[in-house]
């Protein structure tokens, strides 16, 4: 009997030939039955999709059908995988169907659709073009081609935005480096936002600046502080007689004549270029860029007394209001406290002591009791405003 024949041997008798033909007919019948059963499962809804895939797989494994028929089954299984969101498997099945029958339009359509779902736009476009060459009036392929074109345009738009964001961030880093400014790690994370310095067409930096009124747990914000502006110009405007008093300053203690500015000098970690770029890209189209192409450098410890072997205690330095923001930011004892940073504002009779100032500024943020005119900032410097009182 044919069942006992060795693999690869040819039938020698009419009985063996008849047996083999009977076995082939049974396998073909079983394959067609599995195919039809799979089709019924698909029509029965999502709960039966796994059963449909199982039936199509059994039909293929019979190895009893012609290439054109197997192509249909592969295309059917690709269809179910598309419905289940198994796009990679759907693409593999559709490609196998096309190999078996290059004219299978459904297989070509499903290969294009799976490629689109996998964001393989080049492959999706190629399959659509092949399908439309064979069937120019196929509306489903035309619709899919329009979707591919739209997604291509969206990708090009996003890529342009990413390139612009990266270029802008690199220009900012170059501007910061050329000025000899030092950016440290973020200190006031509760105020981290999307505000960043802006480099205008004249290569002038505009910084967001946060003023802290640590004694009253409040803050004020200057959105655009040009690096060439003197502090006195902004303070004259903010504390002019025509400007309403701060809502929490019930006793009107914070007047133009009664305030002083301070910044904190101390040690910290100075960010290298490769670490600074990701900070500047946060909140932009380039925020997910993994590699920007700049060599990373070691993060170095920095202290205002020039000693990198250990940290030193912080010290509050009074700001000369007649100086520009640039003049203060480039001070060798100032490490701009990361992205974000701030300038702080104080209300007291005596200049702030290092210990007391640090505790109050820390409490201002860690207790999350910010009040007054506050906003989210990123990439600026810390000043303290103090009331010198009577």
Steps between C-alpha positions, in 0.01 A plus 500: 500500500604862436496574873802273546707657221830658592524878480611619157433167326279479195185282485562187297161338478160620398381427853767728650413777252133467585574513872710815462231668295243411765720642777557820300126533441431460873761760590365739239149450630617558856687816397194641324284409799739677738498801270121523493480444874748782547285727284198419716693583817594841356134572428413398857688795647808592697456229764569241230792666323754277674302194385502638145878536506532145631285366217689692232828370644374141489386551142847623400671217685312241292728597211238371264382811312633685200704816546209725403273337758765517773551867408134564579532328838814698591319818400201400714726440799664836436154657510425350843840606635426853381170492688685384813768765464773243433646716226838329471338157462248646258781638284685168501184312394418755230855482361482120490167524317655736243793261443257218427279717277632844397159597360318457834367856542361435848840380614665809353245727670552328836878520465466874437262544794723303738805700385315825564402383849866418568599847376690344209387771263740414218386139491135603529536739205674231292225244562231756415669590175533131409134439577379801302710393202307173499164649594492877422137537610535339841342755736639342817854527368439861390370589846797329665741685269349831614547398863863414432557838332342680796714310749810572292423872513446480876835324545677761291337774706605333827855444372522867406381601848751265662784637287400855585477423874842331502658785304347757737625308804850473354507873428396564860776276632755675278379839623523388863848356449629804312394718794679279746179428692471190717175304524455259789249231578139597569438606857141624505328213323158606627527797263628306203306594187542574134651847522853525363741775403453630147776609264374779275615594150759737647659216702366645826370266768163558665461316829198414711578619851331398823507730802449328835346666803615227733379653827142514380509177299429672170657571163490733203586433138663697221433311180741692278809640673739610226861432594587860414235641738602639836316370805396848594290534184283201590479582870402862425211367294392226739507719810394834353234704673262440210535124539255342748663348810556128519178334622669346804690818594224640722731742680664616175845409629639406161557843348759601246717668761476213749611201294833345416592208273727209584620190316644186653861406432615151578619170364309265276512278194564684175321336209704418189367576153367148444293524821385855439350429158238249626389752763451768238309256279248405770150600401597543134457283192855379559440380855511134395818522295729231640829603342586854400847424372703690758772328698416460866738647751557424863281689742732711711465621855522876530533744788513874507838511674657302217554190714348194332611255766203560727186699550486832678218665689270726303530875520255773410636778282330837468417604144601841375176612334692720257654191343346304215373145528791386284749662737357304792459167320863494393626552856756225575326423830159441342386158382160549340292244692414282212194492296304641675667767710382821659593833655367537855344788692521563874316711758705565812701776668838334467658333194419127483731264681607188314331254737175686545468588131554144382248362746234751400553461127489122542179524700349727239505217249500180697192604695338598172358819649571727207269798478470825307592537134674172432547298184691197376851577381799327358859611440558814704674621820428552873466840667379588846323828563529633853330788673761713674230660714549771755 
